[in-house]
Amino acid sequence: MARLDAPDASDPPGLAMREAGDRLHAWIERGDHGALDWFERQAADRSHPRTMWPAARSLLSVAWNYHRPDEPSGTAAGIARYARGRDYHRAVTSRLRALARFARTALPGAEVRVAVDTGPILERPWAERAGIGFVGKHTNLVRRDLGNWFVIGELLLDRALDPDVPAERRCGTWVRCIDACPTGAIPEPYRVDARRCISYLTIESRAPIPLAMRPLIGERIYGCDDCLDACPWNRFAQAARSDEVRARPGLLTTPLTAWLTLDAAAFARTFEGSAILRAGRGGFVRNVCIALGNRAERSSVPALVAVLGDPDPLVRGAAAWALSRIGGAEAAAARAGRRAVESDPAVVAELGLG
């Protein structure tokens, strides 16, 4: 629990939140947010939850564990752990709403609001101040009893409740998360350059993935867990109790080429209730093409040739790149044939590679 009364800028909690706000503005000014332009639009609102809701007096932060030690790591599976089961926005929101009902009963007349990565709140710094965990050098939250395998949500109340002791940062001299990032997206402690982050590139970006980044992505098709996997505090991580975090049947065993056959309706149907919808059908199939190009197996050429005629130029361009990586007569002939009829300049450029 954290109090939302305007903190004294000289006390430790007040200084921590001021530092968090300064880091956000510096992050935006450097362009580290990439195409996440809502950070620019909401920068002022993110300065304090009371900017969004002036009546707020307390913030309750909650953590939801999603660790499944019996499932393969994110790199091996290609899909980040948090996205394998039920969309955490739904799972955490349903629990927070139940908590909100309890709060209204325990505090008659109280007004309560719920947020799960949906409002302009500096969630991790406030969670740190509320004592739920500390911000690690990879900018994710860490708990001594859960490692970093959890997501968070907030309950805002219009009542001033007793605060908890803020969490103390305990990374020490460890930089394993920084060293583990395959694209160098953590240039310094507590800073992530989204433009180089695999999670950003495979989930948030709606553009072709930069050429230099593609080989570094490997076979990851949705997100990346490398910096999280590297955290030494994970030796204390506990298995999640909820079945909602288990990977959907077939998710980790479906051949990559099978994902290429998903049209928009099939994509929405297959991933209904999943965070994977966030990437959109075009972004997801683009990622699959990149992964197949990095795998470089001739057996995937026919499936990639089939999507050279996809309605989405984002997919066509990624398929063209993948075929150029794999090589061979069949891939070359397909690329030449597509180049003769392609009208999108970005795709034409991809077809000209190799």
Order of alpha helices (4+ residues) and beta strands (2+ residues): beta-alpha-alpha-alpha-beta-alpha-alpha-beta-alpha-beta-beta-beta-alpha-alpha-alpha-alpha-alpha-alpha-alpha-alpha-alpha-alpha
